[in-house]
Amino acid sequence: MTPSFLMCGPDYYGIDYEINPWMDKSVQPDKEKALYQWNSLASILEKRLGCSISLIPPVEGLPDMVFTANAGYLEGRRFIPSRFRFAERRGEEAHFIKWFEGEGYELTYLPDGAAFFEGFGDVLPWAGILFAGYRYRSDIASHSELGRIFGRKIISLELVNPSFYHLDTCFCPLPSGDLIYYSGAFDGYGLRVIREHAAGVRLIEVNSEEAAHFCCNAVGVNNSIVINTGAPDLKGRLENYGYSVLETDLSEFVKSGGSAKCLTLRLE
């Protein structure tokens, strides 16, 4: 199956508010550079890795809609829309719901009054289990509902570093089963759980400097891994393990606390 991703153009991308430690309204992204970086990522996925890209139209006034990974959680053709914690992002919900409905996906909603939940930003399959982050964006109460809906075992990981506010900023399962992660984002229990589920695969830990370049916020396609620039140590180790590493500068999106994974939602 050809990998397929949902992306949203950065037409209205900017830092209009501050909802994580990376965002500073006085440090705006360069719009032309951001567009170039976004196009470069899309080109790598489509032309070099043979992926299919679907697009959702950007909406004025919703600058973070570019980060499609946060739209919801998807398994097969079943989509669970997000419930954003911050009011600044809640306007995105209706647009993503409309897109998935229009494409014929089956939508299942969390119960009325359920906890906040931010999609693939905080829920990632690994080792046959759903690992789910909570504290800064998603609530732990949403995890039991996801487990019930999909009939899946789900393990909750508390995020303890506000700079790594979504699980996908510090925890990156690869198609091979290996895992890239940043230990400084988790407490002792979380690290113990991660290590207990690593039988037969590599745990690839990144250092704090490279984690700050969002190198864990990567996209894996078969044996290729697309990462932001600024992680030479991780790149070298991955290549030694036999991976093909494709670097692309996403510095303008790091200003908002996102990188390659945040800019994509895998559809199949």
NORGI-V29218 format. One record per residue. N is the residue number from 1. RES is the residue in one letter. PHI is phi in degrees with one decimal (NA if undefined). OMEGA is omega in whole degrees, -180 to 180 (NA if undefined). D_CENTER is the distance of its C-alpha to the mean C-alpha in whole Angstrom. Layout:
N	RES	PHI	OMEGA	D_CENTER
N	RES	PHI	OMEGA	D_CENTER
//
This chain:
1	M	NA	177	21
2	T	-72.6	178	20
3	P	-58.4	-178	16
4	S	-130.1	-178	15
5	F	-131.4	171	12
6	L	-98.9	177	12
7	M	-132.4	180	12
8	C	-134.2	-178	14
9	G	-60.5	-175	16
10	P	-89.0	-177	16
11	D	-52.1	-176	20
12	Y	-113.9	-180	20
13	Y	-67.8	177	17
14	G	-177.1	178	18
15	I	-104.9	-177	19
16	D	-93.5	-178	21
17	Y	-157.4	-178	20
18	E	-128.7	-178	19
19	I	-124.4	171	16
20	N	-151.5	-175	15
21	P	-63.5	-179	17
22	W	-82.0	-171	16
23	M	-82.6	179	17
24	D	-142.8	-175	21
25	K	-62.0	178	22
26	S	-83.1	180	25
27	V	-120.5	-176	23
28	Q	-82.9	174	22
29	P	-68.0	173	20
30	D	-77.0	-172	22
31	K	-62.9	179	22
32	E	-66.3	179	23
33	K	-67.6	179	21
34	A	-62.3	178	18
35	L	-63.2	178	19
36	Y	-61.9	-179	20
37	Q	-66.1	179	17
38	W	-63.4	178	15
39	N	-63.3	179	18
40	S	-64.8	177	18
41	L	-62.0	180	14
42	A	-60.5	-180	15
43	S	-66.1	178	19
44	I	-60.1	-178	17
45	L	-65.0	-173	15
46	E	-81.8	-171	18
47	K	-89.0	-177	21
48	R	-92.4	-176	21
49	L	-108.3	175	19
50	G	72.6	-180	20
51	C	-82.3	174	17
52	S	-102.6	-179	18
53	I	-113.5	171	16
54	S	-103.2	-176	17
55	L	-119.8	169	17
56	I	-107.0	-177	17
57	P	-63.6	175	19
58	P	-69.1	-177	18
59	V	-126.1	178	20
60	E	-59.8	-179	22
61	G	91.2	178	22
62	L	-123.9	-172	18
63	P	-65.6	-178	16
64	D	-91.1	177	13
65	M	-63.1	176	13
66	V	-58.6	-179	12
67	F	-89.1	-172	8
68	T	-66.3	-180	8
69	A	-57.8	-177	5
70	N	-85.6	-175	7
71	A	-65.9	-177	10
72	G	166.6	180	10
73	Y	-120.7	-173	11
74	L	-130.1	168	13
75	E	-132.1	-176	15
76	G	61.0	179	18
77	R	-106.5	-178	19
78	R	-106.9	-173	18
79	F	-120.9	176	16
80	I	-108.1	-179	15
81	P	-66.5	178	15
82	S	-73.9	167	13
83	R	-124.4	-172	15
84	F	-71.3	179	14
85	R	-69.3	-175	16
86	F	-93.7	-178	17
87	A	-58.0	-178	20
88	E	-60.6	-177	19
89	R	-105.0	-174	16
90	R	-66.1	177	17
91	G	-63.6	179	19
92	E	-68.7	-169	16
93	E	-56.8	-176	16
94	A	-63.6	-178	20
95	H	-70.6	177	19
96	F	-68.8	177	16
97	I	-59.7	180	18
98	K	-61.1	-178	21
99	W	-64.8	-178	19
100	F	-66.8	175	18
101	E	-62.2	-179	22
102	G	-65.0	179	23
103	E	-90.7	175	21
104	G	84.3	177	23
105	Y	-76.6	174	20
106	E	-85.7	-179	22
107	L	-99.1	174	20
108	T	-124.8	-175	20
109	Y	-103.8	170	20
110	L	-64.0	-177	20
111	P	-58.3	176	24
112	D	-54.5	179	25
113	G	80.5	180	25
114	A	-68.7	-175	22
115	A	-70.5	175	19
116	F	-66.4	-176	16
117	F	-155.2	-173	13
118	E	-122.4	165	10
119	G	58.6	-178	8
120	F	-66.2	173	6
121	G	-62.9	-175	4
122	D	-123.5	178	7
123	V	-128.1	-177	9
124	L	-138.3	176	9
125	P	-74.0	175	12
126	W	-158.2	178	14
127	A	56.1	178	18
128	G	75.2	-176	18
129	I	-128.6	171	17
130	L	-91.2	174	14
131	F	-97.7	-173	13
132	A	-132.1	178	12
133	G	-90.1	178	12
134	Y	-150.4	172	14
135	R	126.8	-172	16
136	Y	-83.5	-179	15
137	R	-125.0	179	13
138	S	-89.8	176	13
139	D	-98.5	-179	17
140	I	-62.3	-179	18
141	A	-62.8	179	20
142	S	-72.3	-174	17
143	H	-68.0	-179	17
144	S	-63.9	178	20
145	E	-66.0	178	20
146	L	-63.0	178	17
147	G	-61.1	179	19
148	R	-67.4	-177	22
149	I	-62.3	-175	21
150	F	-98.1	-177	20
151	G	63.0	-175	22
152	R	-117.5	169	20
153	K	-70.1	-179	20
154	I	-131.3	180	18
155	I	-114.6	-178	17
156	S	-90.4	177	16
157	L	-120.8	178	15
158	E	-78.5	176	16
159	L	-91.3	-171	15
160	V	-117.4	179	18
161	N	-121.1	-175	17
162	P	-61.1	177	16
163	S	-72.7	178	14
164	F	-120.8	-166	11
165	Y	-85.7	173	11
166	H	-115.0	-180	8
167	L	-60.6	-176	8
168	D	-74.1	173	4
169	T	-85.8	-173	7
170	C	-142.0	-172	10
171	F	-149.6	-173	9
172	C	-132.3	174	9
173	P	-68.1	178	11
174	L	-100.5	-179	13
175	P	-55.2	-180	15
176	S	-72.6	-173	18
177	G	105.2	175	17
178	D	-66.5	-178	17
179	L	-134.6	168	14
180	I	-94.5	180	13
181	Y	-153.7	176	13
182	Y	-116.8	-173	14
183	S	-65.3	-177	17
184	G	-68.1	179	18
185	A	-93.9	-172	15
186	F	-123.1	173	17
187	D	-85.7	-177	20
188	G	-61.1	179	23
189	Y	-62.5	-179	22
190	G	-59.5	180	19
191	L	-64.8	179	20
192	R	-63.2	-180	23
193	V	-63.9	179	21
194	I	-58.3	-177	18
195	R	-67.6	179	21
196	E	-67.7	-177	23
197	H	-103.7	-175	21
198	A	-103.2	-178	21
199	A	-62.2	175	24
200	G	80.0	179	25
201	V	-130.2	179	21
202	R	-91.6	166	21
203	L	-98.5	-174	19
204	I	-110.1	-175	18
205	E	-86.5	178	18
206	V	-104.0	179	17
207	N	-83.9	-173	19
208	S	-65.6	-179	19
209	E	-64.2	-179	19
210	E	-75.6	175	17
211	A	-60.8	179	14
212	A	-70.4	172	15
213	H	-92.1	178	14
214	F	59.3	180	11
215	C	-71.0	174	12
216	C	-75.4	-179	9
217	N	-88.1	-172	6
218	A	-111.7	178	8
219	V	-119.9	178	9
220	G	-102.2	176	12
221	V	-130.1	-175	14
222	N	54.7	-178	17
223	N	-97.8	-179	19
224	S	-105.5	-180	17
225	I	-130.8	180	14
226	V	-100.0	-178	13
227	I	-132.9	172	12
228	N	-67.4	174	13
229	T	-67.8	176	17
230	G	100.4	180	18
231	A	-133.2	-176	18
232	P	-64.3	-180	21
233	D	-66.1	179	22
234	L	-62.5	-180	18
235	K	-56.7	-179	19
236	G	-63.4	-180	23
237	R	-67.0	179	22
238	L	-61.1	179	20
239	E	-64.9	177	22
240	N	-64.6	178	25
241	Y	-83.7	176	23
242	G	99.0	178	24
243	Y	-82.3	170	20
244	S	-96.5	-176	20
245	V	-105.7	179	18
246	L	-111.8	180	17
247	E	-89.3	174	17
248	T	-147.7	-176	16
249	D	-70.7	178	17
250	L	-126.6	-174	14
251	S	-59.8	-179	16
252	E	-69.7	179	16
253	F	-89.1	173	13
254	V	-61.4	178	13
255	K	-58.8	177	15
256	S	-101.6	179	13
257	G	89.8	179	11
258	G	-144.9	178	8
259	S	-151.1	-170	8
260	A	-58.7	-178	8
261	K	-64.8	-180	4
262	C	-61.0	-176	4
263	L	-84.1	-176	7
264	T	-136.3	170	7
265	L	-124.7	-176	8
266	R	-75.6	-170	10
267	L	-94.6	-174	13
268	E	-79.0	NA	15
//
